[in-house]
Each structure stands twice: as structure tokens, then as C-alpha cells.
């Protein structure tokens, strides 16, 4: 039981297991911008988070992380997120969710998302809103309890589950992106654009 005023415990799930179909199946986590991999950039954004679960292939990291993989593999981001929830040693109060292909996200982004959830006890999460007005549901902070409650009753239904369906009943607030922090790497061209 949390005491009033006690800070909420943060955990993070970093999703690295996408197919990168438009990049010929490249391992996005290993791609570099200015000599730093996209995975290390995600880990830097979660520097204030005690436990980070990386969902995807096993790769070396600069800090200790837990590992998870959806079963069966290639189940999509919702299945990966739920697999990540299962790996926490201690379930956190809030879960930072980051797709590895958003290299401009930083610790400030995570802090703004976290504050938005902490400031309103009636919301289940906060999502980054890009310049086009689109919710970036894989750049967000969610209440662990809300994600757990939204989980399908049958674990077999997690494979291929659309993220929007998983989150459909959650009350979400939007946090506008600052600068290019919502930019993602979906093509080789988008990677080049971020390195210039």
C-alpha cells in the first residue's frame, strides 16, 4: 500500500523486436546515429528508471536490463509490451513504453509523460502527440494496473493484438512533442534525415 506523497515506482519496456520490413529486416536496435545505437538512446531516455525490460533479440547493453520475448515471436508490439510486463521483478506503478525506433526521445520526454500521469489520478496513461496530431502509443507512460486490466483473458489472443485495441478502454492524456522527439526511423531515408 502506497503512502500519500510516496513517489510512484517507474519501470520501462523498450520494444526492439519489430520486423523493419521497409528497411529490409534491419535490426533497428543496432542502427547508429552519431555513433550511438538506437537501443542505447532508448536506455539513455530511461536513465531515471530503476528496472528496464528490453523486448527483442539479445544484444549487449551499457547498463543492466531484463530481457523478454513474446511467445511465439513476432507477435507485434502489443504482445511484446505484455511480455515485457511479465518480466518485471517487482511490478512498477507506472510503465514507460518506448519503441526503439524513436531516437530523439530523451529523459525529458519521459519526465513530461510521467508528470502528466502523476498529475491526474483519473488517467490511465499519457501518450506523446506528434506534430501531425497522431498519438504515439509506443512513446508513452501507462499505469501498470490499467495495462494489466486491459490484457486479453486468453494469453493466446495477445499474438497479433493491435495496440489500439489493447488501449481502447484506457483514459489517456496527450503530451505534445517538443521539436523532433516524435520522429521515428521507418526507412533508410528517415535514418539519414536524423543523422544530418
C-alpha positions as CSV (number, residue, x, y, z in Angstrom):
1,X,0.0,0.0,0.0
2,X,1.4,3.4,-1.1
3,X,1.6,6.2,1.5
4,X,0.3,9.6,0.4
5,X,3.1,11.6,-1.2
6,X,5.2,8.5,-1.8
7,X,6.6,8.6,-5.4
8,X,5.3,6.2,-7.9
9,X,7.7,3.4,-8.9
10,X,8.7,3.5,-12.6
11,X,9.6,0.6,-14.8
12,X,10.2,0.7,-18.6
13,X,9.6,-1.6,-21.5
14,X,11.7,-0.9,-24.6
15,X,10.4,-2.6,-27.7
16,X,13.1,-3.7,-30.2
17,X,11.5,-6.7,-31.9
18,X,9.9,-5.1,-35.0
19,X,10.3,-6.6,-38.4
20,X,11.7,-3.4,-40.0
21,X,10.1,-4.5,-43.3
22,X,10.7,-1.2,-45.0
23,X,14.4,-1.5,-44.1
24,X,15.0,-5.0,-45.4
25,X,14.6,-6.5,-41.9
26,X,17.5,-4.5,-40.4
27,X,18.0,-4.7,-36.6
28,X,16.8,-1.2,-35.7
29,X,18.2,-1.5,-32.2
30,X,21.7,-1.8,-33.6
31,X,21.4,1.1,-36.0
32,X,23.6,4.1,-35.0
33,X,23.2,7.9,-35.0
34,X,26.4,9.8,-34.2
35,X,28.0,6.5,-33.1
36,X,25.2,5.6,-30.6
37,X,22.8,2.8,-31.2
38,X,19.1,3.3,-31.2
39,X,18.8,0.9,-28.2
40,X,21.4,2.9,-26.2
41,X,19.5,6.1,-27.0
42,X,16.3,4.5,-25.5
43,X,18.2,3.3,-22.5
44,X,19.6,6.9,-22.0
45,X,16.0,8.2,-22.1
46,X,15.1,5.8,-19.3
47,X,18.1,6.7,-17.1
48,X,15.9,7.6,-14.2
49,X,14.0,4.2,-14.3
50,X,15.1,1.5,-11.9
51,X,14.2,-1.5,-14.0
52,X,14.2,-1.7,-17.8
53,X,12.9,-4.6,-19.8
54,X,14.1,-4.9,-23.4
55,X,11.8,-6.9,-25.6
56,X,13.6,-8.4,-28.6
57,X,16.8,-10.1,-29.6
58,X,19.6,-10.4,-27.1
59,X,22.2,-7.7,-27.5
60,X,24.8,-6.2,-25.3
61,X,23.8,-3.0,-23.4
62,X,25.7,-0.4,-21.4
63,X,23.5,-1.0,-18.3
64,X,21.8,-4.0,-16.8
65,X,18.4,-4.8,-18.3
66,X,15.9,-7.6,-18.0
67,X,15.1,-9.4,-21.3
68,X,11.8,-10.6,-22.6
69,X,10.4,-12.0,-25.8
70,X,6.8,-12.5,-26.9
71,X,5.8,-16.2,-27.3
72,X,5.5,-17.0,-30.1
73,X,7.9,-14.4,-31.5
74,X,6.8,-11.7,-34.0
75,X,3.6,-11.2,-32.2
76,X,3.6,-7.5,-32.7
77,X,4.2,-4.5,-30.3
78,X,1.2,-5.2,-28.0
79,X,2.3,-8.8,-27.4
80,X,5.8,-7.5,-26.9
81,X,4.6,-5.0,-24.3
82,X,2.6,-7.6,-22.4
83,X,5.6,-10.0,-22.5
84,X,7.7,-7.1,-21.0
85,X,5.2,-6.6,-18.2
86,X,5.7,-10.2,-17.2
87,X,9.4,-9.8,-16.7
88,X,9.4,-7.1,-14.0
89,X,11.0,-8.4,-10.8
90,X,8.6,-6.1,-8.9
91,X,5.6,-4.7,-10.8
92,X,6.0,-0.9,-11.1
93,X,3.2,1.6,-10.6
94,X,3.9,3.3,-14.0
95,X,5.4,1.7,-17.1
96,X,7.4,3.8,-19.6
97,X,6.9,2.3,-23.1
98,X,9.3,3.2,-25.8
99,X,9.7,1.9,-29.4
100,X,13.4,1.7,-30.1
101,X,13.0,3.5,-33.4
102,X,12.3,6.9,-31.9
103,X,15.9,8.1,-31.3
104,X,15.1,11.7,-30.4
105,X,13.1,10.7,-27.3
106,X,15.0,11.6,-24.2
107,X,14.8,11.7,-20.4
108,X,12.9,15.0,-20.6
109,X,10.3,13.3,-22.8
110,X,9.9,10.5,-20.2
111,X,9.7,13.0,-17.4
112,X,6.9,15.1,-19.1
113,X,4.9,11.9,-19.8
114,X,5.4,10.7,-16.2
115,X,4.3,14.0,-14.8
116,X,1.2,14.1,-16.9
117,X,0.1,10.7,-15.4
118,X,1.1,11.6,-11.8
119,X,-0.8,15.0,-12.1
120,X,-4.2,13.3,-12.9
121,X,-5.3,10.3,-10.9
122,X,-8.2,9.8,-13.3
123,X,-6.0,9.0,-16.3
124,X,-4.5,5.6,-17.2
125,X,-1.6,6.9,-19.2
126,X,0.0,9.7,-21.2
127,X,1.0,9.4,-24.8
128,X,3.2,11.6,-26.9
129,X,1.3,13.6,-29.6
130,X,3.4,14.2,-32.8
131,X,3.3,17.3,-34.9
132,X,0.6,15.8,-37.1
133,X,-1.7,15.3,-34.1
134,X,-1.2,11.5,-34.1
135,X,-0.9,9.6,-30.8
136,X,2.4,7.8,-30.4
137,X,1.2,4.9,-28.2
138,X,4.7,3.4,-28.1
139,X,6.1,6.7,-26.7
140,X,4.1,6.8,-23.5
141,X,3.7,6.1,-19.8
142,X,0.9,3.9,-18.6
143,X,-0.4,2.7,-15.2
144,X,0.7,-0.9,-14.8
145,X,-2.7,-1.8,-13.3
146,X,-4.5,-0.4,-16.4
147,X,-2.4,-2.4,-18.8
148,X,-2.9,-5.5,-16.7
149,X,-6.7,-5.0,-16.7
150,X,-6.7,-4.4,-20.5
151,X,-4.9,-7.6,-21.1
152,X,-6.9,-10.3,-23.0
153,X,-8.3,-13.1,-20.7
154,X,-6.7,-15.7,-23.0
155,X,-2.9,-15.2,-23.5
156,X,-3.2,-16.8,-27.0
157,X,-5.2,-13.7,-28.0
158,X,-2.1,-11.5,-27.4
159,X,-0.3,-12.6,-30.6
160,X,-1.2,-10.1,-33.3
161,X,-3.3,-7.9,-31.0
162,X,-3.4,-4.3,-32.3
163,X,-2.0,-1.8,-29.8
164,X,-5.1,0.4,-30.3
165,X,-7.3,-2.5,-29.2
166,X,-5.3,-3.2,-26.1
167,X,-5.5,0.5,-25.2
168,X,-9.1,1.1,-26.4
169,X,-10.6,1.4,-22.9
170,X,-7.8,3.3,-21.3
171,X,-8.3,7.0,-20.4
172,X,-5.2,8.7,-22.0
173,X,-4.0,12.2,-21.9
174,X,-1.8,13.7,-24.6
175,X,1.5,15.4,-24.3
176,X,2.6,17.4,-27.3
177,X,6.0,16.5,-28.7
178,X,8.8,19.1,-28.4
179,X,11.0,19.5,-31.5
180,X,11.6,16.3,-33.4
181,X,11.3,13.9,-30.4
182,X,8.4,12.1,-32.1
183,X,10.3,11.3,-35.3
184,X,10.8,7.7,-35.9
185,X,13.1,5.6,-38.1
186,X,11.0,3.5,-40.5
187,X,13.1,3.8,-43.7
188,X,16.8,4.3,-44.5
189,X,15.8,7.8,-45.7
190,X,14.4,8.7,-42.3
191,X,17.6,7.5,-40.6
192,X,19.7,9.6,-43.0
193,X,17.4,12.6,-42.2
194,X,18.1,12.2,-38.5
195,X,21.9,12.0,-39.0
196,X,22.2,15.2,-41.0
